[in-house]
Amino acid sequence: MTTESIGRALRALREASGLTGDAVARRASMSARKLSKIENGRTLPTVQDVDLILSAFGVSEAVKEQFLATARAEVTEATAWRLLRRMGPWKHQNTIKAIEASTAVLRKGVHAGSSVVLVRGSAQVRR
């Protein structure tokens, strides 16, 4: 389930329950605009948002846990990507570049049918 599919599934549950967006938003203590953005996949709902919306529907604990597990996974993935963007892949690439620039081949040889190149602190195997 993705952000968009979570939103579509929440909308389907709301429509099946016969509730309006305004009624669910009121019960979930959020704005109707926020609920609409979640249902349309334009914003990633927090785990708390999903829990509040599902509580407004009165769904079973099994259904709630399935949605909450998906929401947790989506939030974790979004956080990881946000941290990577903030850190910038170029910093990681510069670190690797510096390591590669300072290494020297220590020994070349053949081990168990594979060509082995030993580099300061690591072994690289070529097949």
C-alpha positions, 0 to 999 in steps of 0.5 A, a space after each residue: 500500500 502506498 500513500 495514494 493507495 492508503 488515501 484511496 482505501 480510507 476514502 472507500 471506507 468513508 464512502 462505505 460507512 456513509 459519512 461525509 468528509 466533513 463528518 469524518 474530519 470533525 470526528 478525527 479532529 482535523 480539517 476537511 481540507 487535510 482529510 481531502 489531501 490524505 484521501 487524494 494522496 497529496 499528503 502523507 498521513 501520520 500514523 496518528 492521522 490514520 488512527 484517528 480517521 479509522 477510529 472515526 469509522 469505527 473499524 475493527 482492530 484487525 483492519 486498523 492494525 493493517 492500516 497502521 502497519 502500512 502507515 508506519 512503513 510509509 512514514 519510515 521510508 519518507 523519513 529515510 529519503 528526507 534524511 538522505 536528501 538533507 545529507 546529500 548523496 554528494 557528501 557520501 560520494 566525496 567520502 568514497 572519492 577521498 578513500 579511493 584517492 588515498 588507497 594503494 594496491 598492496 598485493 595482487 594474486 590469485 586465490 581459489 580461482 579468483 583474482 584478488 586485489 588487496 587494497 589498504 584495509 579491504 579485499 576486492 574480488 574479481 571474477 
